[in-house]
Amino acid sequence: MTREPIRFTDGAAYDRFMGVWSRLAGQDFLDWIAPQPGQRWLDVGCGNGAFTQLIVKQYEPFSIAGIDPSEAQLAFARQHPILQGVDFVNADAMALPFPDDAFDLAVMPLVIFFVPEPAQGVAEMARVVAAGGTVAAYAWDMDGGGFPYQIVNETLGAVGRSAPMPPSAGSSRLDVLGDLWTTAGLIGIQSKTIEVERTFADFDDLWNTVLGGPSAGQTLATMNEQEVSRFRELLEARLQPAGGSPITLSGRAHAIRGTVAER
């Protein structure tokens, strides 16, 4: 079965759907890679700038560039007051429009499974980072059920539907990430598992978040009113059988980092 690709066309809806998760996992990730102030950053797949905000707020970068293939996401990021100094570029992770050794760090937050050729994406990050610099990423454990909205996708399956999936879902496995970083010639490779939780006020809060975001939201937009109603009832029964109480979902991401060797 061919799945429709996930489309990222609404920065505000994406921020509610995934930006909150990105910042939760991203904070743990940044604490782990322990960057220094005054460095040159590249945020690969920066989207609407949710993760980029953490960098700017906390690490006083000398410079920072963010690339993403979605102009709609970049337009949203450019409007944020604290991101006015970021160089946002519409570009492909597999063909970064920067010279060799242009950065001290390249990070790929929740993106590697969207890269059709992950090895090329990692090789490009390693190319544009100077020797001694860091190449790092984190991504939901898609194969292991770590996607925060896994129960939403499973419930879609129960009604005979499927959510769009990233083209390289298996690339977020720890063994695959290790192979990708090794193949790119990176050294001192380390990995980490990040677990986070997010609480929604009630089912309506979760429902509106899912409905407006990509992934399951795209599938719901193709369903008729009766199908959507059936799906909603089933999801609510699975998540909130008592009704009215907060709902907590959890996510699990795999993180990896490596150092660019002397060339």
C-alpha positions, 0 to 999 in steps of 0.5 A: 500500500502506497502512503501519502507523504506528510505535508507541512503547510501550516506552521501554527498548527504544526507548532501545536501538534509537534512543536511542543514535543520538539521543545520537550525532547529538544531540551534534553537533547541540547543538555546532552550535547552541551554546546558552548556559546559563540558557535556557528550552528546549522539547524537541518530541517528547522521547520517552524523554528520550534527547536531553533528557539531553544538554541537562540534563547540558551546558547548565544550562537555566533551565527545560526542558519536553518534549512527546510524544504517547506516555505510555509514553515519557514515563513512562520519561523521568520515571524518569531521575534527572537528568530530575526537573526536566523538565516532561514533557507529553503533547501534540501537536507541532502544538498546543503547550500553551504561550503565545507567547514562552515559550521561548528555544529549541525543538528537534525531535530526530528527530521532524519526519517523524513530524509529519503536518503539518510546517509546523504543527509548525514554526509552533508552535515559532516561536510559542512561542519569543521573538524572537531565540530559536532553532528547530532540528531534526535528522532522518534523511535518510529519502529519501536512505538515511540511516536507520541501519537502512536495510539492515534495511528493505531486507532486509525488502523482499527477503522481501516485507515492509515496515517501518512508515514515518513519515507525513512521511518527505520532510520531512527533505530539506534543501530541504524543511526550508529551505522549512518554516523560511522559511514559518514566518518564521524568519530567519538559516536555516542547515543542516548534515549530520550523519554518525554511526556505531554499532558492535554487538558482533556480529550477535546484539547488532544482532538483539536491538536491532532485534527489541525496537525499533519500526519493523522490530520491529513487522513482525517481530512479525507474521511466523511463525517460518519467515519470521523465520528466513528474514529473519534468515539473509538479514540476517546474510548481508548484514551479517556474512558471516564471522560473529562480528565487530563490525558498524558501521552509519552514519546521516546526518541533516539539521539546520536552525536559524533565529532568530525575528524581531521581531514 
